[in-house]
Amino acid sequence: MDKGDQELAYKMIAERENQTVRVERESSFIIVAKARIWASEGWQVVITDKDGKSYQPAEFDKLLAA
């Protein structure tokens, strides 16, 4: 697998009305920061880690403690 095909560790999905935004990052710090911004703007946000576990905004701190 070359680097371009590598799956990133964290995925964020933000949804509002009929819009969906998807972001992938290797860093939990960066993905949590982005997710908090989207959530503060009224988007429904969830982060999924590489193991498939989903985190709602109230659980984002768990990602930073890992």
Phi, psi and omega per residue, in radians:
M1 nan 2.195 3.094
D2 -1.531 2.866 -3.004
K3 -0.945 -0.572 3.139
G4 -1.158 -0.382 -3.127
D5 -1.687 -0.045 -3.072
Q6 -1.159 2.337 3.100
E7 -1.424 2.302 3.139
L8 -1.398 2.714 -2.985
A9 -1.243 -0.575 -3.034
Y10 -2.226 2.403 3.100
K11 -2.189 2.338 3.087
M12 -1.998 2.363 3.005
I13 -2.148 2.167 3.092
A14 -2.032 2.292 -3.124
E15 -2.276 2.458 3.063
R16 -2.714 2.259 -3.088
E17 0.901 -2.081 -3.121
N18 -1.869 0.411 -3.118
Q19 -1.964 2.507 3.065
T20 -2.349 2.343 3.090
V21 -2.148 2.319 3.113
R22 -2.099 2.326 3.137
V23 -2.337 2.407 3.069
E24 -2.154 2.409 3.134
R25 -2.551 2.713 3.057
E26 -1.462 -0.513 -3.043
S27 -1.617 2.219 3.078
S28 -1.157 -0.620 -3.139
F29 -1.061 -0.821 -3.117
I30 -1.167 -0.771 -3.102
I31 -1.160 -0.655 3.104
V32 -1.174 -0.731 3.116
A33 -1.055 -0.805 3.126
K34 -1.103 -0.782 -3.105
A35 -1.097 -0.683 3.120
R36 -1.131 -0.669 3.098
I37 -1.108 -0.857 3.138
W38 -1.046 -0.766 -3.134
A39 -1.093 -0.662 -3.141
S40 -1.178 -0.347 3.109
E41 -1.601 0.133 3.065
G42 1.652 0.151 3.116
W43 -1.469 2.600 2.987
Q44 -1.479 2.057 -2.991
V45 -2.136 2.440 3.012
V46 -2.432 2.485 3.066
I47 -1.980 2.399 3.068
T48 -2.065 2.333 3.122
D49 -1.584 3.117 -3.056
K50 -1.129 -0.338 3.109
D51 -1.551 -0.035 3.115
G52 1.572 0.068 3.108
K53 -1.364 2.336 -3.121
S54 -1.748 2.535 -3.130
Y55 -2.228 2.241 3.037
Q56 -1.524 2.899 -3.115
P57 -0.878 -0.663 -3.134
A58 -1.173 -0.274 -3.097
E59 -1.838 0.028 -3.058
F60 -1.010 -0.573 3.138
D61 -1.071 -0.484 3.103
K62 -1.073 -0.594 3.115
L63 -1.184 -0.584 -3.117
L64 -1.361 -0.438 -3.135
A65 -1.369 -0.322 -3.073
A66 -1.253 nan nan
